[in-house]
């Protein structure tokens, strides 16, 4: 029998936040601040926060360091998921993935459609698992970060969410 959300104990996760932008500074990083605010309000801990340019190799370097750190459970990026020449976050993440969670991008676009209609098709939001770490790529707007966190990520990173969630699978992610 599965436990209800009230019976399971909350398990805070260590989450790293990466803003991908050629122009934003820490002072102007509203999307990164939205994610940090929401993860901390949910009871999780900010492991690290960084801003990197839209360059797949610089993105990959930061994310690789984080997925090599056994104390970081989740990486959430914001920015670089569009279709312009400089948008390369999915290309930076994909070679690092052991498994892609296709449903995340599909669900994100479905929920976004209700908010921004057909403009949702421009998002290449994605998620996956790499070296036992969950990776989430969100678009760069603060609205998209709110949509992704509030409607999908928050509950999936809460061990109490029934019938199942991604957080409860963390101890099994490195099984071979």
N, C-alpha and C positions, 0 to 999 in steps of 0.2 A: 504494500500500500504506500502511495507517495505521500509525503508530508505536505501540508499546506504551507503557504508563504509565511504564516504566523508561527509555525512550529519550527521551521529551519532557522538557524542562526546566521546573521549577516556576516559575510566574509569580505573584508576590504581588500581590494586589489591594488597593486602598484601599476599606475598607468602613466606612460610617457606621451606627450603631446608635441607634434611637429607641425609647424606652419610652413607651408611651401609658398614662397612669394619672392619676386624680384624687387618689390617696392616696400613692403611692410617692415616697420620697425617694431620693437616690443611695445612702444607707446601706442602704435596704430593697429596692433594685432587684436582686433575685436573678436575674430573667430576663435583664435587660440584662447582668449580670455573666457569666452562662452563655454568652451569645453572644460577648461580648468575649473571654472565656477560650478558647472554641473557635476563633474566627477567628484569634487570635494563635497558638494551639498548632498550627494548620494552616499557619502561615507567612505569613498575610495581615497587613495593617496596619490598625489602627483609625484611620480618618480623623477621626472625631468621634463623640461620644456625647451624647445629649440626652434629657431627660424632658419631656414635654408633657402637659397635661391632655387628657381625652377631649373634644376640641372640634375639629370637622373643619377649621375655618379655621386654628387654631393648628398642627394637624398638617400641613396643606397648606403653611403658610408655611415650616416647617422643611424638609419634603421638597422643596419647590420650590427653596429655596436650595441644597440638596445636589445636586439633579439639574442645576442650572445650573453647578455646579462641575465642570470637565472632569477634575479630579484624583480625583473620587469615582466609583468603578466600580459600587458596589453599596450599596443602602440596605436594611437589615433592620429591621423594626419588630416590637415585641412588645406585645400588648395591643390591646383595642378591636375584636376580631374576632367577638365573640359576638352575641347577638340582643337585648340589653337596649336601652333607650332611649338610653343614653350610649355604646353601642358604635358608633363611626362611622369606624374606621380604613379599612375598604374604601371607604366613601363619600368619604373624604378623598383616597384614592389614585386611584380610578378615573378621575376627570376628567383626571388628569395622565398617564395611560397612553397611549402610542402603540400598544402592542400588549399584550394580556393573554396570559399563559401559562396557559391553562385547566388543563393537566395538573398543574400544581403543586398547586392546591387539591384536585383529585381524588385525587392520589397521597397528599397529606398526610392526608386523611380516611381513605383506605384503610389506610394504615399505622397511623393513630391508632385505627382500629376494633379492631385486634389488641390494643391497650393499654387502651382505655377503652370498648370496645364501642359501643353506639349513641349514647353521649354525643358521639361524634365528629361527628355531624350538626350540632351547635351551632356548629362552627367555620366561619367564613367566610374561612379562610386563602386568600390569593391571591398571585399574582406577575405581573410584567409588565416592560415596558421603557418607559422615558421618557427622551427626549433622550440615548439611548445609555447609560443607567444602568439596571441591573437593580434592581427593587424586589421585596421579599418581605415579606408581612404574616403574622406568626405570632401565635397566641394568647398570652395573657399569663402562662401558667404556665411555670415553669422546665422542667417535663417536656415541654411542647409545644415549647419552644425546643430542647431536646435532641433530640427526635424529628425536628423539621424540619431542624436542622443535620446531625445524624449520619446520617440516612437519605436526605436529598435534596440539601440545599444544599452541603454539604462537597464532594461529588464533582462536582457541576455547576460549582463555582467552581474546580476543580482542572484546569488546562490539560492534565494528563497523563491524565485519565480517558478511556478509549476505550470505544466507538468515537467518541463525540462528547460535547461538554459545552458549557455556556453560556459559559464563560471564553474558549474559542477563537473565539467569535463576536464578542467585544467590538470588535475593529477594524472589523467590518462593520455594527454596529448603526445607524450614522447614514447608511448608504447610501441614496440616493434614486434 
